[in-house]
Amino acid sequence: MIQSSGAATYLLGDTFEATIAAQHFGRLTLYDRQLIGADHRRDPAHIRRDGFEHYYLQVLRSGRVVSGRPGEERRLVPGDAVLFDATQPMRSIVDDGDLVTIILARDQVEAVAPDVRHLHGSILPKGETGSLGQAVLSFIRCASSFPETSAAGVGHVITSMLGQVQGRSDTAYSDAVGESNLELSRRIRAEIFIDNNLAADLSSDAVARSIGVSRSSLYRAMQAVGGIETVVKRRRAARLRLLISQQDKSTSIGFFAEKIGFSSISHGSRAFKEIYGQSPDQFRAALRADAILAAQALHPGRMRNWYGTIND
């Protein structure tokens, strides 16, 4: 599977462990990985062999990771995002890391950020709309609920933030992607903000102000997904589902519901049942650790096809 991504992995010690989950959206792929004891390298031989041209962002959720250009690696802290160009060498040394990676097509990135190549191997600073690392971590939390039509919006948000890192204006971004894609980008930016602030005031005015658009622009952007209130309810229900599935059974569902902004347990239960067709209690009772379908399992051939799609 590592070879499918165009890199080699060497053991750091006696223990190596890897868990990988992925979501694929046409010309965009998200990987959620937990690694122990891995020295991950992409050298000139791999670059010549596979011909990949995509860009990818590596974001550290937690753990101990050193990453960057060979010989210039830097230790990451949680939330750091490193940009890599697949046509240049890289190295990541992972003692024990929880990482998210997003793969992006070169033409989409360079349409908005044409000089982005020089950022290869760099830890990216925060832009005006926040941290790229925070955005990517939001995407991976929400990925299972994204329709494929939202994949372009995910790419547009990331490329717009890369453009801001390079000092490109919103006008330049709008000219590059067009009005329809700009609305899609605003929608995804709003969903990122909502996902990161579920316990806060998430009125239309508050969301519009926080992402730097007018209320009318936000209204137009959110129409296709039912409006701000619908998105907030869906995101809170999704987070409740995630918390129930990840936490021990001794924590009350009411505690989770209030933690993420529902006014009461009954409010959270109604929203959850409306979206998932069962109550939170029923969902908790039905959880099974081995519910992954064989058809969803990752394998090298499937990954090679994804990289081929991104680099077409």
VOGU-3710 file (C-alpha; in Angstrom, 3 decimals, decimal comma):
1> miqssgaaty> 0,000/0,000/0,000  2,892/2,367/0,733  4,441/1,508/-2,639  1,140/2,415/-4,301  1,577/5,980/-3,021  4,992/6,274/-4,683  7,164/6,051/-1,569  9,229/3,635/0,482  8,856/2,930/4,200  11,660/1,751/6,471
11> llgdtfeati> 11,289/0,521/10,035  12,522/2,802/12,809  12,750/0,046/15,404  11,318/-3,332/16,268  7,665/-2,234/16,123  5,701/-1,138/13,069  1,943/-0,601/13,071  -0,361/1,094/10,547  -4,085/1,755/10,352  -5,409/3,505/7,242
21> aaqhfgrltl> -8,886/4,731/6,293  -9,680/6,699/3,151  -12,374/8,618/1,290  -12,061/9,119/-2,472  -13,873/11,862/-4,414  -12,836/11,766/-8,080  -9,746/13,981/-8,230  -9,425/14,373/-4,464  -8,564/11,770/-1,826  -8,476/11,946/1,988
31> ydrqligadh> -6,387/9,542/4,086  -6,668/9,100/7,851  -3,616/7,195/9,146  -2,186/6,060/12,457  1,465/4,962/12,162  4,092/3,683/14,588  7,782/3,230/13,746  7,872/4,391/10,108  10,491/6,259/8,056  8,527/7,326/4,976
41> rrdpahirrd> 10,586/8,556/1,993  9,981/9,668/-1,553  13,273/9,866/-3,453  14,245/10,650/-7,094  13,938/6,980/-8,092  10,276/6,889/-6,966  9,596/10,217/-8,685  11,006/8,980/-12,027  9,205/5,646/-11,763  5,626/6,720/-11,067
51> gfehyylqvl> 5,331/10,103/-12,811  3,003/11,565/-10,160  2,396/15,315/-10,349  -0,138/15,953/-7,589  0,249/18,018/-4,421  -0,635/16,778/-0,977  -1,061/18,200/2,497  0,088/16,212/5,504  -1,542/17,310/8,768  -0,593/16,081/12,235
61> rsgrvvsgrp> -3,509/15,407/14,549  -1,315/14,109/17,372  1,964/12,317/18,033  5,670/12,630/17,234  6,515/13,338/13,579  9,436/14,997/11,777  8,732/15,922/8,156  9,923/18,021/5,206  12,556/18,086/2,452  15,313/15,502/2,993
71> geerrlvpgd> 17,898/17,059/5,294  15,548/19,933/6,222  12,919/18,026/8,220  11,211/19,847/11,080  9,326/18,502/14,089  5,572/19,043/13,754  3,139/20,058/16,463  -0,553/19,065/16,403  -2,432/21,086/13,782  0,637/21,711/11,587
81> avlfdatqpm> 0,120/21,265/7,844  3,034/20,503/5,496  2,642/20,895/1,725  4,396/18,421/-0,570  4,894/18,434/-4,342  4,952/14,823/-5,614  7,625/15,773/-8,180  10,134/16,594/-5,394  11,814/14,428/-2,719  10,391/14,307/0,818
91> rsivddgdlv> 10,797/12,460/4,098  8,574/11,881/7,143  9,858/10,138/10,266  6,934/8,897/12,364  7,661/7,611/15,859  3,983/7,450/16,760  1,696/9,671/14,676  -1,960/10,264/13,916  -1,952/11,922/10,469  -4,407/13,148/7,860
101> tiilardqve> -3,378/13,582/4,226  -5,330/15,216/1,414  -4,303/14,638/-2,222  -4,940/17,472/-4,728  -4,604/17,643/-8,522  -1,799/19,938/-9,736  -3,879/21,903/-12,241  -6,466/22,807/-9,590  -3,829/23,997/-7,120  -1,735/25,985/-9,577
111> avapdvrhlh> -4,779/27,716/-11,115  -5,131/29,638/-7,852  -1,609/29,436/-6,405  0,735/29,329/-9,434  3,937/29,796/-7,403  3,128/27,136/-4,828  6,066/24,856/-5,751  8,443/26,774/-3,503  6,317/25,812/-0,474  7,283/22,138/-0,899
121> gsilpkgetg> 8,198/20,663/2,480  7,181/23,799/4,378  4,970/24,056/7,447  2,229/26,397/6,265  1,316/29,548/8,211  -2,236/30,503/9,036  -4,137/32,479/6,416  -6,886/35,039/6,879  -9,562/32,338/7,082  -7,693/30,191/9,590
131> slgqavlsfi> -5,359/27,238/9,600  -5,125/24,806/6,694  -4,456/22,093/9,228  -7,704/22,858/11,024  -9,575/22,824/7,694  -8,195/19,417/6,697  -9,019/17,907/10,094  -12,587/19,173/9,649  -12,786/17,590/6,202  -11,776/14,178/7,500
141> rcassfpets> -14,407/14,373/10,265  -17,122/15,215/7,735  -15,913/13,189/4,763  -18,304/10,267/5,163  -21,267/12,637/4,809  -19,946/14,544/1,761  -21,755/14,003/-1,537  -19,288/13,622/-4,403  -20,348/17,027/-5,720  -18,787/18,608/-2,614
151> aagvghvits> -15,316/17,321/-3,494  -14,700/20,290/-5,769  -15,651/22,610/-2,935  -13,145/20,946/-0,616  -10,430/21,453/-3,213  -11,438/25,063/-3,789  -11,295/25,899/-0,081  -7,808/24,449/0,262  -6,508/26,106/-2,893  -7,972/29,462/-1,837
161> mlgqvqgrsd> -6,172/29,161/1,498  -2,925/28,273/-0,305  -3,455/31,376/-2,425  -3,818/33,480/0,720  -0,566/32,048/2,067  1,035/33,410/-1,112  -0,691/36,772/-0,768  -3,277/36,214/-3,495  -6,506/38,194/-3,118  -10,072/36,858/-3,019
171> taysdavges> -10,641/38,644/-6,344  -7,822/36,678/-7,969  -9,280/33,499/-6,531  -12,769/34,347/-7,799  -11,407/35,048/-11,286  -9,591/31,706/-11,286  -12,444/29,459/-10,150  -15,603/31,246/-11,386  -18,767/32,313/-9,540  -20,357/28,871/-9,182
181> nlelsrrira> -17,208/27,414/-7,668  -16,879/30,478/-5,443  -20,316/29,753/-3,962  -19,330/26,132/-3,443  -16,172/27,299/-1,677  -18,204/29,620/0,604  -20,494/26,736/1,483  -17,602/24,479/2,467  -15,945/27,309/4,430  -19,193/27,777/6,337
191> eifidnnlaa> -19,416/24,049/7,047  -15,815/24,023/8,307  -16,582/26,903/10,677  -19,743/25,198/11,895  -17,938/21,886/12,417  -15,235/23,588/14,505  -17,665/25,651/16,618  -20,655/23,409/17,309  -21,172/24,714/20,849  -21,121/28,386/19,768
201> dlssdavars> -23,740/30,790/18,375  -24,286/29,473/14,845  -26,890/31,910/13,556  -26,625/33,045/9,940  -25,250/36,422/11,034  -22,585/34,827/13,238  -21,434/32,372/10,550  -21,365/35,016/7,792  -19,360/37,395/9,962  -16,892/34,686/10,963
211> igvsrsslyr> -16,057/33,576/7,400  -15,986/37,111/5,999  -18,993/37,133/3,654  -22,288/38,977/3,610  -25,422/37,313/4,941  -26,980/37,350/1,459  -23,882/35,666/-0,055  -24,018/33,024/2,657  -27,748/32,494/2,070  -27,166/31,864/-1,663
221> amqavggiet> -24,267/29,523/-0,958  -26,206/27,452/1,594  -29,496/27,166/-0,326  -28,418/23,939/-2,051  -27,946/22,151/1,303  -31,076/23,417/3,032  -29,723/26,510/4,767  -27,636/27,216/7,859  -30,089/25,730/10,396  -30,247/22,433/8,517
231> vvkrrraarl> -26,466/22,200/8,239  -25,986/23,009/11,946  -28,477/20,303/12,943  -26,850/17,761/10,630  -23,334/18,558/11,863  -24,357/18,370/15,535  -26,096/15,042/14,949  -23,035/13,718/13,096  -20,742/14,796/15,932  -23,076/13,166/18,477
241> rllisqqdks> -22,892/9,949/16,473  -19,085/10,149/16,406  -18,839/10,795/20,146  -21,134/7,889/20,953  -19,131/5,537/18,743  -15,745/6,601/20,143  -16,435/7,048/23,866  -17,002/4,537/26,627  -20,554/3,514/27,467  -20,470/5,119/30,924
251> tsigffaeki> -20,642/8,652/29,507  -24,234/9,801/29,146  -25,628/10,753/25,766  -27,095/13,867/27,391  -23,591/15,021/28,311  -22,475/14,668/24,697  -25,577/16,440/23,368  -25,105/19,515/25,544  -21,350/19,574/24,863  -21,954/20,102/21,131
261> gfssishgsr> -24,691/22,720/21,323  -28,018/20,910/21,571  -30,282/22,717/24,044  -31,300/19,423/25,701  -31,043/15,648/25,358  -34,538/15,516/23,849  -33,579/18,149/21,257  -30,481/16,122/20,342  -32,405/12,835/20,228  -35,070/14,255/17,888
271> afkeiygqsp> -32,448/15,611/15,498  -30,460/12,369/15,608  -33,503/10,205/14,878  -34,661/12,513/12,071  -31,290/12,146/10,329  -30,281/8,556/11,161  -33,661/6,863/11,610  -32,933/5,654/15,146  -32,431/7,194/18,561  -28,934/7,726/19,996
281> dqfraalrad> -29,647/4,923/22,517  -30,576/2,543/19,703  -27,435/3,488/17,806  -25,238/2,877/20,856  -26,834/-0,548/21,387  -26,272/-1,537/17,744  -22,580/-0,641/17,479  -20,377/-3,428/16,226  -16,605/-3,121/15,932  -16,407/-5,480/12,933
291> ailaaqalhp> -18,985/-3,672/10,776  -16,531/-2,742/7,977  -17,579/-4,269/4,664  -14,951/-6,147/2,691  -15,786/-4,008/-0,341  -14,603/-0,906/1,526  -11,191/-2,325/2,420  -8,150/-0,587/1,005  -5,740/-2,483/-1,239  -2,816/-1,424/-3,453
301> grmrnwygti> -4,652/-1,747/-6,780  -7,473/0,465/-5,608  -5,031/3,124/-4,392  -3,124/3,050/-7,698  -6,381/3,728/-9,543  -7,074/6,740/-7,287  -3,636/8,240/-7,908  -4,109/7,668/-11,628  -7,406/9,579/-11,529  -5,859/12,517/-9,668
311> nd> -2,922/12,737/-12,083  -4,890/12,391/-15,340
//
